[in-house]
Amino acid sequence: MKKPICANDGTKKFTYYILFFLILSSISAVLFPFFEIFTHIPLAQNEGWNAYQIDRVINPALGPLYPDPQNGLIFNNYPPLSFYIVGYFSKYVTHDVMVAGRIVSFLFMTASCFLCSLCVKSLGGKPIGIILSFFIPFLYTALYFRWWFATNDPQWVSIFFVLISLFISINCMKSNKDDRYFYICLAAFFSVVAGTAKHNELSIPLSITIILFLYDRKIFYTWCISGIVFTALAFLCLDAILGHNMIEDVFFHPRVMSLSYLKSIQVSLGWMATLYIASIPCLFAMKDKKLRNVIAIIFTVCLVLGICQRAGEGVSDNAQIDTLIALAIVIGMGVSIFPEKWQGYRTPSMILLTIVSIAPPAIKSITHLPGNIKKIQQIPAQQKRWDAIYNMISSDPRPSACRMLSICYWAGQPYTVDMFNLGQYLKLNGKNKIFHDMVENKEFGIIEYSYCSDKDCEIEKKALFQNALSNYHMIRIERRFGTFDRFYDVLAFYAPND
């Protein structure tokens, strides 16, 4: 690929202004989430689930990381890498699994944004493009994809490693040195490492495969062979260390699939609408055909696979994070190439593209600052409200069952049941009724299950409990909390009819 020629680099002054403004917006955006990191307030639906898995890494006496998937109560359908990273960080640094997971997630997210900007630099991007390709994923994640900003979740651990792979691959394509064969093997290695943190992080590795096939067939074969070898080695090592249950639970756990779930994509499409608008001239007006095709492949693969993944029940907006990164690369290259001033639709303005792409999160970060400061002040009161729930659950000597596992986790309860994954199993005609029998026999002291407001929730509730929940009565209902604004759930708590 030729280094893109910029008709007008624009002024350094504009770049400095944009950098200063984006730093200011980022500080405003992360202020409240940073205070949330050290609380015992649930920030994302999967935080408690991840914490229970990590506890088993730190203390194997709690049970195997991958239990028998036919046990009928708990499941682990994620690969192990992030559990070990967070587990050891917790053990030796924070001594708090949830806090460790949130810090690790933030660090890997920031590093991923940095790698995104390095990819743009390697493609020939100018300073303004390098800056935007860092701050676009950073700000949009902080303000819109909030379930994956500084929360205990493995998403960004996996993305970090695939972006290392992309960065190495781009530089391999530009190099004529013999050592590029070694480096493309290294890129394949990091893609496989990413898969040991989250096995469906496929968009960027697939993009690399297509790009190499079209433009560098020699290292394409090296990439494919080394990828296959490293994947086989990873399977063998993980199977030897963690047992056969890992393969079955991670790759064959049932998941309800339906095209009807695709309608939920409209939310994240709305968040990124201005990015799509800004990307159109970047994809169609670049004069370097090879460069245009490379970034178009990355964008298209990330977009298509992200949409396909949304057909699975429980798959949320994180399926569009790869698309967000691809858009950052597209726009980063666009603002690097187009002139500073408007010269018609076919040669749009670098300044206009910059403003269109960053305006929504930047404006939101500044306008929401007073509200976020007020929320910070409310955290102690909100923590007391959550503590009252944890105390209510822990006061019963019997084990409890929580749909939102972080509630039971902070109440000091053992890992008793994974209602979401059990619900997937039962909705696909699973026959194991252990949980139903335990509820019917009133073996749980407290059951937390969100108040159902949609059809999918009702189906899951019926699959899990059938009529057994009639042996319980509702003792408490908690609506959306002041600082609990990443959810729309209404929490309902049930106690047995003793």
GUDO-628968 format. One record per residue (C-alpha): x, y, z. Coordinates in steps of 0.05 Angstrom, whole numbers, padded with zeros to 5 digits, always signed. Layout:
XYZ ...
REM end
This chain:
+00000+00000+00000 +00026+00069-00017 +00029+00121+00037 -00032+00165+00027 -00018+00235+00000 -00055+00290+00036 -00075+00349-00006 -00073+00394+00055 -00050+00370+00123 -00090+00424+00157 -00061+00467+00211 -00025+00441+00272 -00067+00490+00312 -00132+00453+00293 -00102+00386+00312 -00079+00414+00379 -00148+00443+00392 -00182+00377+00376 -00133+00339+00420 -00144+00386+00479 -00220+00383+00470 -00220+00307+00466 -00177+00300+00528 -00225+00346+00565 -00285+00307+00540 -00252+00241+00561 -00239+00266+00631 -00311+00288+00637 -00336+00221+00609 -00295+00176+00656 -00305+00216+00720 -00367+00180+00745 -00347+00110+00720 -00280+00116+00755 -00316+00128+00821 -00361+00068+00807 -00301+00021+00799 -00290+00015+00873 -00363+00007+00893 -00402-00057+00907 -00456-00035+00859 -00472-00078+00798 -00451-00044+00734 -00464-00098+00682 -00506-00161+00678 -00446-00208+00672 -00402-00180+00727 -00424-00229+00781 -00420-00288+00733 -00348-00271+00716 -00331-00260+00789 -00355-00330+00807 -00312-00361+00752 -00251-00320+00775 -00261-00343+00847 -00252-00414+00822 -00186-00395+00791 -00161-00364+00855 -00189-00420+00899 -00197-00487+00863 -00229-00516+00926 -00293-00479+00905 -00299-00527+00846 -00273-00536+00775 -00272-00476+00728 -00309-00519+00678 -00358-00564+00714 -00396-00620+00680 -00442-00583+00631 -00496-00633+00646 -00498-00614+00720 -00561-00575+00709 -00544-00513+00751 -00480-00476+00733 -00443-00467+00667 -00381-00434+00640 -00385-00420+00565 -00326-00372+00561 -00252-00390+00550 -00206-00383+00610 -00153-00329+00595 -00188-00269+00624 -00207-00307+00687 -00134-00321+00701 -00111-00250+00685 -00163-00219+00731 -00154-00273+00783 -00080-00262+00792 -00088-00186+00789 -00139-00192+00845 -00097-00241+00885 -00034-00199+00884 -00058-00127+00875 -00130-00108+00892 -00154-00167+00935 -00223-00154+00906 -00244-00194+00845 -00296-00145+00820 -00251-00084+00827 -00194-00123+00793 -00239-00141+00735 -00261-00069+00725 -00190-00042+00727 -00164-00097+00680 -00221-00083+00631 -00206-00008+00631 -00132-00019+00621 -00143-00067+00563 -00195-00021+00532 -00147+00038+00534 -00091-00005+00506 -00139-00028+00450 -00155+00044+00432 -00080+00058+00429 -00070-00002+00383 -00126+00023+00339 -00089+00089+00331 -00024+00051+00316 -00060+00013+00261 -00081+00080+00230 -00009+00105+00236 +00017+00042+00202 -00033+00052+00145 -00003+00122+00135 -00051+00163+00177 -00035+00235+00196 -00034+00260+00268 -00107+00282+00266 -00128+00212+00242 -00085+00178+00295 -00116+00221+00349 -00188+00208+00326 -00177+00133+00320 -00159+00131+00394 -00214+00176+00420 -00272+00150+00378 -00273+00080+00409 -00254+00108+00477 -00309+00161+00481 -00363+00119+00448 -00349+00061+00496 -00349+00106+00557 -00414+00141+00539 -00454+00090+00499 -00426+00020+00506 -00425+00028+00582 -00434-00045+00600 -00364-00055+00573 -00330+00007+00601 -00291-00009+00665 -00335-00069+00682 -00315-00140+00701 -00320-00169+00630 -00270-00203+00583 -00291-00166+00519 -00232-00118+00516 -00181-00170+00535 -00198-00208+00471 -00202-00145+00428 -00133-00123+00453 -00100-00186+00426 -00135-00185+00358 -00114-00113+00349 -00042-00133+00363 -00052-00184+00308 -00080-00132+00260 -00024-00083+00275 +00030-00135+00261 -00006-00158+00198 -00009-00088+00169 +00065-00079+00180 +00080-00147+00150 +00043-00127+00086 +00085-00063+00081 +00151-00100+00093 +00194-00136+00042 +00241-00165+00094 +00247-00240+00104 +00229-00234+00177 +00157-00217+00159 +00142-00291+00156 +00161-00296+00229 +00118-00235+00246 +00057-00261+00210 +00063-00325+00251 +00066-00280+00313 +00003-00245+00288 -00032-00312+00282 -00009-00330+00352 -00041-00267+00381 -00106-00281+00344 -00109-00350+00376 -00092-00319+00444 -00152-00273+00435 -00195-00334+00424 -00175-00361+00492 -00207-00299+00523 -00269-00295+00480 -00280-00348+00427 -00327-00308+00381 -00279-00250+00370 -00273-00269+00296 -00283-00206+00256 -00212-00179+00254 -00178-00247+00244 -00225-00261+00186 -00211-00191+00158 -00137-00205+00160 -00147-00272+00125 -00186-00240+00068 -00137-00182+00060 -00077-00228+00058 -00111-00274+00008 -00124-00216-00039 -00060-00176-00032 -00004-00219-00004 -00014-00292-00021 +00056-00313+00004 +00045-00293+00076 -00028-00314+00070 -00007-00387+00069 +00040-00376+00128 -00016-00341+00166 -00065-00398+00153 -00017-00455+00170 +00009-00422+00233 -00062-00404+00254 -00084-00476+00247 -00023-00501+00285 -00031-00451+00342 -00106-00466+00346 -00093-00541+00351 -00040-00530+00404 -00088-00485+00443 -00142-00538+00442 -00094-00593+00464 -00064-00551+00520 -00131-00526+00547 -00160-00596+00543 -00101-00624+00581 -00102-00570+00635 -00177-00558+00643 -00208-00623+00619 -00258-00643+00565 -00314-00603+00598 -00283-00538+00573 -00290-00556+00500 -00362-00579+00508 -00385-00521+00551 -00351-00466+00510 -00365-00490+00440 -00428-00531+00447 -00469-00496+00500 -00540-00486+00473 -00561-00416+00451 -00629-00394+00427 -00622-00363+00357 -00675-00321+00323 -00676-00266+00271 -00725-00229+00315 -00667-00210+00361 -00636-00169+00305 -00685-00112+00319 -00646-00095+00381 -00588-00072+00337 -00624-00007+00323 -00601+00021+00390 -00526+00015+00375 -00538+00036+00303 -00569+00100+00331 -00508+00112+00376 -00461+00106+00317 -00504+00140+00265 -00457+00199+00255 -00397+00152+00249 -00432+00115+00192 -00447+00182+00159 -00375+00204+00166 -00348+00137+00140 -00386+00139+00074 -00341+00190+00038 -00280+00156+00069 -00299+00089+00038 -00318+00116-00030 -00273+00176-00043 -00204+00150-00026 -00160+00150-00088 -00113+00095-00066 -00153+00034-00087 -00114-00017-00047 -00118+00025+00017 -00193+00036+00006 -00205-00038-00005 -00166-00058+00058 -00205-00013+00104 -00270-00030+00068 -00257-00104+00082 -00244-00091+00155 -00307-00049+00162 -00352-00097+00122 -00330-00160+00158 -00338-00127+00227 -00406-00100+00208 -00434-00165+00179 -00408-00211+00233 -00432-00162+00287 -00502-00163+00258 -00501-00239+00252 -00481-00248+00325 -00541-00207+00347 -00586-00265+00325 -00567-00300+00390 -00609-00288+00452 -00570-00250+00505 -00520-00222+00454 -00519-00147+00467 -00489-00084+00438 -00418-00110+00449 -00427-00147+00383 -00419-00078+00350 -00354-00058+00386 -00312-00088+00329 -00353-00045+00281 -00338+00015+00325 -00263+00001+00320 -00269-00009+00244 -00305+00058+00238 -00250+00091+00278 -00198+00064+00229 -00240+00085+00168 -00250+00156+00194 -00178+00161+00219 -00155+00148+00148 -00207+00193+00118 -00188+00255+00158 -00115+00239+00142 -00127+00243+00067 -00181+00294+00054 -00165+00369+00050 -00179+00416+00108 -00232+00456+00071 -00296+00432+00038 -00289+00418-00037 -00354+00383-00051 -00383+00316-00032 -00330+00276-00070 -00274+00310-00032 -00304+00327+00036 -00273+00370+00089 -00226+00340+00141 -00254+00389+00192 -00326+00369+00177 -00310+00295+00182 -00276+00307+00249 -00335+00346+00277 -00388+00297+00253 -00352+00237+00282 -00336+00264+00352 -00393+00313+00364 -00444+00265+00397 -00399+00236+00452 -00362+00301+00463 -00426+00341+00472 -00456+00287+00517 -00394+00284+00560 -00395+00359+00574 -00470+00367+00582 -00476+00307+00628 -00419+00330+00673 -00463+00365+00725 -00508+00304+00730 -00448+00258+00737 -00420+00301+00793 -00487+00295+00828 -00486+00219+00818 -00417+00215+00849 -00444+00251+00910 -00502+00200+00913 -00457+00138+00911 -00452+00129+00988 -00528+00131+00995 -00537+00083+00937 -00485+00037+00966 -00524+00034+01031 -00586+00016+00991 -00549-00042+00958 -00518-00063+01024 -00588-00070+01052 -00605-00119+00996 -00541-00159+01008 -00556-00162+01082 -00627-00185+01070 -00600-00243+01027 -00543-00262+01073 -00588-00262+01134 -00621-00327+01110 -00577-00388+01125 -00601-00424+01064 -00568-00413+00996 -00598-00361+00949 -00609-00358+00874 -00600-00294+00834 -00614-00278+00761 -00564-00220+00770 -00508-00260+00800 -00469-00200+00827 -00524-00191+00880 -00513-00261+00908 -00438-00253+00900 -00435-00191+00943 -00483-00223+00993 -00430-00276+01004 -00471-00332+00973 -00442-00393+00938 -00449-00401+00863 -00514-00439+00861 -00546-00429+00793 -00533-00393+00727 -00604-00376+00708 -00589-00347+00639 -00549-00406+00612 -00595-00455+00646 -00654-00419+00614 -00621-00427+00545 -00613-00501+00557 -00685-00510+00580 -00714-00467+00524 -00681-00514+00474 -00716-00574+00505 -00664-00591+00558 -00691-00644+00605 -00651-00630+00669 -00700-00604+00722 -00654-00600+00782 -00666-00526+00792 -00741-00533+00786 -00741-00588+00838 -00699-00546+00886 -00747-00487+00880 -00807-00533+00889 -00775-00561+00952 -00760-00491+00978 -00686-00503+00982 -00669-00430+00968 -00676-00377+01022 -00682-00319+00973 -00693-00319+00898 -00679-00256+00857 -00710-00253+00788 -00722-00190+00748 -00795-00169+00740 -00814-00192+00670 -00835-00138+00621 -00824-00175+00555 -00840-00241+00521 -00770-00270+00524 -00767-00260+00599 -00833-00294+00609 -00811-00354+00567 -00747-00360+00607 -00783-00353+00673 -00833-00408+00654 -00776-00453+00630 -00738-00444+00695 -00793-00447+00747 -00855-00475+00713 -00904-00470+00772 -00852-00480+00827 -00847-00405+00842 -00917-00408+00870 -00883-00437+00932 -00852-00369+00942 -00880-00300+00953 -00851-00232+00934 -00820-00197+00994 -00786-00138+00960 -00784-00101+00894 -00730-00051+00874 -00738-00005+00816 -00683+00029+00777 -00632+00061+00824 -00603+00130+00818 -00533+00104+00803 -00560+00039+00774 -00571+00071+00706 -00539+00019+00662 -00601-00025+00669 -00676-00022+00661 -00690-00083+00704 -00739-00082+00762 -00711-00129+00814 -00759-00175+00850 -00741-00217+00910 -00779-00279+00933 -00780-00318+00998 -00809-00388+01009 -00879-00396+01037 -00856-00424+01103 
REM end
